[in-house]
Amino acid sequence: MTEQTRTSAIGSTALMIATENENYAAVLTLLAAGAKVNLRAKDGCTALDRATKVSNAPDGDDIALAALLRKHGAQRGQHHSRCRK
């Protein structure tokens, strides 16, 4: 298992955690190191879902993080609506 795919007790990857903490520099570093953008935590959420969860933007996205993740092929999880809670 590589550093980019280790998960926390709830299945969150380092990329998800960096996204939730709105740490753009860490997200960039993890993506450059090959982090997998579409892994899902145990709740079914992806890093892109986490970008949506932390946002205060009207459209629900942390625009910069969401754009960066999408540029790297990120997609929402199957049940992304529950990731916003």
Residue pairs with C-beta under 8 A, 6 or more apart in sequence:
2 34
3 14
3 33
4 13
4 14
4 15
4 30
4 33
4 34
4 35
4 36
5 13
5 35
5 36
5 39
6 13
6 14
7 13
7 39
7 41
8 17
10 41
10 42
10 43
11 40
11 41
11 42
11 43
12 20
12 41
12 50
13 35
13 36
13 39
13 41
13 47
14 26
14 30
14 35
15 27
15 30
15 31
15 35
15 36
15 37
15 39
15 47
16 39
16 41
16 45
16 46
16 47
16 50
18 26
18 27
18 30
19 27
19 47
19 48
19 50
19 51
19 54
19 62
19 65
19 69
20 50
20 53
20 54
21 54
22 54
22 62
22 65
24 64
24 65
24 68
27 47
27 65
27 68
27 69
28 68
31 37
31 68
31 72
37 46
37 47
37 48
37 69
37 72
37 73
37 74
37 75
38 46
38 73
38 74
38 75
39 46
39 47
40 46
40 77
40 78
43 82
43 83
44 77
44 78
44 79
44 80
44 82
44 83
45 53
45 77
45 79
45 80
45 82
45 83
46 74
46 75
46 76
46 77
46 80
46 83
47 69
47 74
48 66
48 69
48 70
48 74
48 75
48 76
48 77
48 80
49 76
49 77
49 80
49 83
49 84
50 83
51 61
51 62
51 65
51 66
51 69
52 60
52 61
52 62
52 66
52 76
52 80
52 83
52 84
53 83
53 84
53 85
54 62
55 61
55 62
55 63
55 66
57 63
60 84
77 83
